[in-house]
């Protein structure tokens, strides 16, 4: 998606879009967009990824009726997503 926005010439609107992604809990997508558009100084990836993991954990703690195995699986999924993002952007 960042590549499509870049090819459409939407670079000027990207800081606003990254803000929306961050505020809606889509920090990994925000990191992808910030890297694609050179906004890493304004939106540093490490705090965004930490917030993603914290939000994922907080969301799981608030759910009742979910087994411990499901909690572990969802936390692992969140960790894998962060690791993939780190590898893709060579952080």
C-alpha positions in Angstrom: 0.0 0.0 0.0 2.8 2.5 0.7 4.2 2.0 -2.8 0.7 2.6 -4.3 0.3 5.9 -2.4 3.8 6.9 -3.5 3.1 6.2 -7.1 -0.2 8.2 -6.9 1.7 11.2 -5.5 0.1 11.3 -2.1 3.4 12.0 -0.2 2.1 15.3 1.2 -0.8 13.6 2.9 1.2 10.8 4.5 2.0 12.4 7.9 -1.8 12.7 8.5 -2.4 9.1 7.4 0.4 7.8 9.7 -1.2 9.8 12.6 -4.5 8.1 11.8 -2.9 4.7 11.7 -1.1 5.3 15.1 -4.3 6.5 16.8 -6.3 3.6 15.5 -3.9 1.0 16.9 -2.2 0.0 13.5 1.3 0.8 14.5 2.9 -1.8 12.2 1.3 -0.2 9.2 2.3 3.2 10.5 6.0 2.0 10.6 5.7 0.7 7.1 4.3 4.0 5.8 6.8 6.1 7.8 9.7 4.1 6.3 8.3 4.3 2.7 7.8 8.1 2.9 10.9 9.0 5.0 8.9 10.0 8.1 11.0 7.9 10.5 12.3 11.1 12.3 8.7 12.2 13.0 7.4 8.7 13.7 10.2 6.6 15.2 9.6 2.9 14.8 10.7 1.6 18.2 8.1 3.4 20.3 5.4 2.5 17.7 6.4 -1.2 17.9 6.5 -1.2 21.7 3.0 0.4 21.8 1.8 -2.3 19.4 2.9 -5.0 21.7 1.6 -3.2 24.8 -1.8 -2.7 23.1 -2.0 -6.3 22.0 -1.3 -7.5 25.5 -3.8 -5.1 27.1 -6.5 -6.2 24.6 -5.9 -9.9 25.5 -6.0 -9.2 29.3 -9.4 -7.6 29.1 -11.1 -10.6 27.4 -12.9 -13.2 29.4 -13.6 -16.7 28.2 -10.4 -17.0 26.3 -8.1 -19.9 27.1 -4.5 -19.5 28.1 -3.4 -21.2 24.9 -5.3 -18.7 22.8 -3.7 -15.8 24.7 -0.2 -17.3 24.2 -1.0 -17.8 20.5 -2.2 -14.2 20.0 0.8 -12.8 21.9 3.2 -14.9 19.7 1.4 -13.7 16.6 1.9 -10.1 17.7 5.6 -10.8 18.4 6.0 -12.4 15.0 4.5 -9.3 13.3 6.9 -7.0 15.2 9.9 -9.3 14.3 8.9 -9.3 10.6 8.6 -5.5 10.6 12.1 -5.2 12.3 13.6 -7.6 9.7 11.9 -5.8 6.7 13.1 -2.4 7.7 16.5 -3.6 9.1 15.9 -1.9 12.5 
